[in-house]
């Protein structure tokens, strides 16, 4: 049985994900990741990754992160747009991925998973107006870089026609389905010009707890 809180180091090469190491985490536990750290990541001769790239401490309120990688660390909160990490960061996200920038042919990830926080916002999506299985599948196919776990880097995300073809429905049917999802974000301050192909409404729904990682299990 998996621990409620865990840190997982993975690498992706040629679209194949390899697990390097996993640690059960409890408040007060700390782990270092890097070429010559407690959990090694990257080849020892990959100078693009620092010997000590990142330090992570589990806290009662989430995670404390210290980024020291020479080429930086990108924060990928599940469902939210990524950004470069500052030297010191804290997060209470139930799923936070740290991409340690290194080799251009190999992705290096530190996955922070906290199941104790998965219930955040549960009442918002389980009040009878939650997303349907069809809506969830459509969102996952349209925004894989946001809703897959571990994260995927989609340089060219699929479009409406491609997703509709995979679902074997018409683009018009998919658009109507996504409009129903988008409508739920209007009360959260979504700008009217945001279309169903724009991820901004997904960000809002994630932050409001209407969309949660446990609705999109790893494949």
C-alpha positions as CSV (number, residue, x, y, z in Angstrom):
1,X,0.0,0.0,0.0
2,X,1.4,3.4,-1.0
3,X,2.1,6.0,1.7
4,X,-0.2,9.0,1.8
5,X,2.7,11.2,0.9
6,X,5.5,10.2,-1.4
7,X,8.3,11.5,-3.6
8,X,9.1,9.7,-6.8
9,X,12.0,10.3,-9.2
10,X,11.4,9.3,-12.8
11,X,13.0,9.9,-16.1
12,X,11.4,9.8,-19.6
13,X,13.5,8.7,-22.6
14,X,11.9,8.2,-26.0
15,X,8.4,8.5,-24.5
16,X,9.2,5.6,-22.0
17,X,9.0,6.4,-18.3
18,X,11.5,4.9,-15.9
19,X,11.1,5.0,-12.1
20,X,14.5,5.8,-10.5
21,X,13.5,5.8,-6.9
22,X,10.5,6.3,-4.5
23,X,10.4,7.5,-0.9
24,X,7.5,7.5,1.5
25,X,7.4,10.9,3.2
26,X,6.2,12.1,6.5
27,X,6.2,15.6,7.9
28,X,9.8,16.5,8.8
29,X,11.3,14.2,6.2
30,X,13.7,15.7,3.7
31,X,15.2,14.3,0.5
32,X,17.9,15.6,-1.9
33,X,17.9,14.9,-5.6
34,X,20.7,15.5,-8.1
35,X,23.7,13.8,-9.9
36,X,25.4,13.2,-6.5
37,X,22.5,13.5,-4.1
38,X,20.5,11.1,-1.9
39,X,18.4,10.1,-4.9
40,X,20.5,10.3,-8.1
41,X,19.0,11.7,-11.3
42,X,20.6,12.1,-14.6
43,X,23.9,10.5,-15.9
44,X,26.9,11.3,-13.8
45,X,28.5,13.1,-16.8
46,X,25.5,15.3,-17.5
47,X,26.9,18.6,-16.4
48,X,23.6,20.3,-17.1
49,X,22.2,18.9,-13.9
50,X,23.8,20.0,-10.6
51,X,25.2,17.5,-8.1
52,X,22.5,18.8,-5.7
53,X,19.6,19.9,-8.0
54,X,16.7,20.1,-5.5
55,X,15.9,19.5,-1.9
56,X,12.4,18.7,-0.8
57,X,11.0,18.7,2.8
58,X,7.5,17.3,3.6
59,X,5.6,19.5,6.0
60,X,2.2,19.4,7.7
61,X,0.9,21.9,5.2
62,X,2.5,20.4,2.0
63,X,6.0,20.6,0.6
64,X,9.0,23.0,1.0
65,X,11.2,23.0,-2.1
66,X,14.7,24.4,-2.5
67,X,15.9,24.6,-6.1
68,X,19.6,24.7,-6.7
69,X,19.9,23.1,-10.2
70,X,22.2,25.1,-12.5
71,X,19.7,25.1,-15.3
72,X,16.7,25.7,-13.2
73,X,13.7,23.7,-12.1
74,X,10.2,24.0,-13.6
75,X,7.2,23.6,-11.4
76,X,4.3,21.7,-13.0
77,X,1.3,21.8,-10.5
78,X,-1.3,19.3,-11.8
79,X,-3.8,21.2,-14.0
80,X,-2.0,24.5,-13.8
81,X,0.4,26.2,-16.1
82,X,4.1,25.5,-15.4
83,X,6.6,28.1,-14.3
84,X,10.2,28.3,-13.2
85,X,10.8,27.8,-9.5
86,X,12.3,30.4,-7.3
87,X,15.1,29.4,-5.0
88,X,12.6,28.6,-2.2
89,X,9.1,27.5,-2.8
90,X,6.2,26.0,-0.8
91,X,3.1,24.2,-2.1
92,X,0.0,22.5,-0.8
93,X,-0.9,21.0,-4.2
94,X,-1.9,17.3,-4.1
95,X,0.2,16.7,-7.2
96,X,3.3,18.8,-7.9
97,X,5.9,17.8,-10.5
98,X,9.4,19.3,-10.5
99,X,11.1,19.1,-13.9
100,X,14.9,19.3,-13.4
101,X,16.2,20.9,-16.6
102,X,19.1,18.9,-18.0
103,X,19.7,16.9,-21.1
104,X,17.5,17.7,-24.1
105,X,17.0,14.0,-24.9
106,X,16.0,13.0,-21.4
107,X,13.3,14.3,-19.1
108,X,14.1,14.4,-15.4
109,X,11.1,14.6,-12.9
110,X,10.6,14.7,-9.2
111,X,6.9,13.9,-8.5
112,X,5.4,15.0,-5.2
113,X,2.2,13.2,-4.3
114,X,0.1,14.0,-1.3
115,X,-3.1,12.0,-1.1
116,X,-4.1,13.8,2.1
117,X,-5.0,16.8,0.0
118,X,-7.0,15.1,-2.7
119,X,-10.3,15.9,-0.9
120,X,-9.8,19.6,-1.3
121,X,-12.8,21.0,-3.1
122,X,-14.6,17.6,-3.2
123,X,-18.0,19.2,-2.4
124,X,-17.7,21.4,-5.4
125,X,-17.5,18.6,-7.8
126,X,-19.6,16.0,-6.0
127,X,-22.8,18.1,-5.5
128,X,-24.6,16.6,-8.4
129,X,-23.2,19.0,-10.9
130,X,-19.8,17.4,-11.2
131,X,-18.1,16.4,-14.5
132,X,-19.4,13.4,-16.4
133,X,-17.0,10.6,-17.5
134,X,-17.3,11.8,-21.0
135,X,-16.4,15.4,-20.1
136,X,-13.4,14.1,-18.2
137,X,-12.2,12.0,-21.1
138,X,-12.6,14.9,-23.5
139,X,-10.6,17.2,-21.2
140,X,-7.8,14.7,-20.7
141,X,-7.4,14.2,-24.5
142,X,-7.5,17.9,-25.3
143,X,-5.1,19.0,-22.5
144,X,-2.7,16.1,-21.9
145,X,0.0,18.5,-20.8
146,X,-2.2,19.6,-17.9
147,X,-4.2,16.6,-16.9
148,X,-1.9,13.6,-17.4
149,X,0.2,12.3,-14.4
150,X,3.1,12.2,-14.6
151,X,3.1,15.3,-16.8
152,X,3.7,15.1,-20.5
153,X,5.3,17.8,-22.6
154,X,3.0,18.4,-25.5
155,X,4.8,20.7,-27.9
156,X,1.8,20.4,-30.3
157,X,-1.3,19.6,-28.2
158,X,-4.1,17.9,-30.1
159,X,-6.9,20.0,-31.5
160,X,-10.7,19.7,-31.5
161,X,-10.9,17.7,-34.7
162,X,-8.2,15.3,-33.6
163,X,-9.8,14.7,-30.2
164,X,-13.2,14.3,-31.7
165,X,-11.8,11.7,-34.1
166,X,-10.3,9.7,-31.2
167,X,-13.7,9.9,-29.4
168,X,-15.6,9.0,-32.6
169,X,-17.9,11.9,-32.3
170,X,-18.3,15.0,-34.4
171,X,-16.3,18.2,-33.6
172,X,-19.7,19.9,-33.1
173,X,-20.6,17.4,-30.4
174,X,-17.3,17.8,-28.7
175,X,-17.6,21.6,-28.8
176,X,-21.0,21.4,-27.1
177,X,-19.7,19.1,-24.4
178,X,-16.8,21.3,-23.7
179,X,-19.0,24.4,-23.6
180,X,-20.8,22.8,-20.8
181,X,-17.6,22.4,-18.9
182,X,-16.4,25.9,-19.7
183,X,-19.8,27.4,-18.5
184,X,-18.9,26.2,-15.0
185,X,-15.9,28.5,-15.0
186,X,-17.9,31.6,-15.9
187,X,-18.9,32.1,-12.3
188,X,-15.2,31.9,-11.3
189,X,-14.3,35.0,-13.3
190,X,-13.5,33.5,-16.6
191,X,-13.2,36.1,-19.4
192,X,-15.9,35.7,-22.0
193,X,-13.4,35.6,-24.9
194,X,-11.8,32.4,-23.6
195,X,-12.7,29.5,-25.9
196,X,-13.0,25.8,-25.1
197,X,-9.6,25.2,-26.7
198,X,-7.9,27.6,-24.3
199,X,-6.6,26.0,-21.1
200,X,-7.4,29.1,-18.9
201,X,-10.8,27.7,-17.9
202,X,-9.2,24.4,-16.9
203,X,-6.8,26.2,-14.6
204,X,-9.8,28.0,-12.9
205,X,-11.7,24.7,-12.5
206,X,-8.6,23.0,-11.0
207,X,-8.0,25.9,-8.6
208,X,-11.6,25.8,-7.5
209,X,-11.5,22.1,-6.8
210,X,-14.0,21.3,-9.6
211,X,-11.4,19.1,-11.3
212,X,-9.1,16.9,-9.1
213,X,-6.2,14.5,-9.9
214,X,-8.1,11.5,-8.5
215,X,-10.7,12.0,-11.3
216,X,-7.9,11.3,-13.8
217,X,-6.0,8.2,-12.7
218,X,-2.6,7.4,-14.1
219,X,-2.8,5.3,-17.3
